[in-house]
Amino acid sequence: MEFLRGTGQDYCCYNSAPMLVYLPVVAALLSLGMLALVYAADLYEREPIERIQNWFLLGFLVQLVLILIIDGVTGLDLWSGAWILVTVGVAAIALPFSLRHESELDERFDGIVYTVACLAGATSVIHVHNLPKITAASVFGSVLAPDTAPGLRDLLILAGSEAFAADLAQGLAILVAAVLIGATLGVLQLGGRRPAIAAAACLAVGLAAAGLELISGGSWGVRATLVVAACTVAILLKRRSVFRKGPQTTESEILVQGVKTVLMVLGATLLAAAVLAAMAPPPDLPTELPTEFRRTTVERS
């Protein structure tokens, strides 16, 4: 987490047209990957893709509003550290009440599906908000200048930077917490527990998972342990599905639904980038290109 430090309010989110597309796409990749993984794991009686998209957009919009409000009140720099607990905590408290009348939540694994969808939307917004500021504060800040047209090698160098990786890993920690929250929610709700009890349990589980990420300082050992725990819980819940012998969704239907979801997620992240760019202050970007970008520029010329 040492790379996720303050960058100052003099950096604009998006000024370069190529980066206006590149950073939102990168921001969406982690969420898309997690959604695809969870949907693929939901082998029996898959949830309607429209419901999953709706919960993604709900998490997306709530997180976007939170960032805009907190940024306007406190001059928020990066959504990291304790703010991650806010994202996880809001979802953990709200979802048991929001999903208590969800007719499609008819097996315990479904809690994971909807919680991951919701926090995947929130994670996309967090990345869209953080990545340009991290880039602006790094030696690669010049790629955000309006007249800059970074090439593929430039973008790969940027994507491989430690600060970039740290922010994406933080998003992974949120999604792992989402799996554990969703498992808790599914078990308790289908067990007939009241939403208040489920919310308290989900909050405890979510804050414990996200808190370990913060306390460990982003230790990959802790992250690996949480990933293994989340995968184990998800597998155990799915193996006990009551719909194991039910009809399965055809591959053609999955492909069409997958394409629609990809377009929806990419469109949402681009929208968030445009909104955050419109709300950003004027830029004060470095004018000197870093050595790696000067070298690739000379080679292309």
Secondary structure by P-SEA (a helix, b strand, c coil): cccccccccccccccccccccaaaaaaaaaaaaaaaaaaaacccccccaaaaaaaaaaaaaaaaaaaaaaaaaccccccccaaaaaaaaaaaacccccccccccccccaaaaaaaaaaaaaaaaaaaaacaaaaaaaccccccccccccccaaaaaaaaacaaaaaaaaaaaaaaaaaaaaaaaaaaaaaacccaaaaaaaaaaaaaaaaaaaaaacccaaaaaaaaaaaaaaaaaaaaaccccccccccaaaaaaaaaaaaaaaaaaaaaaaaaaaaacccccccccccaaaaaaaaaac
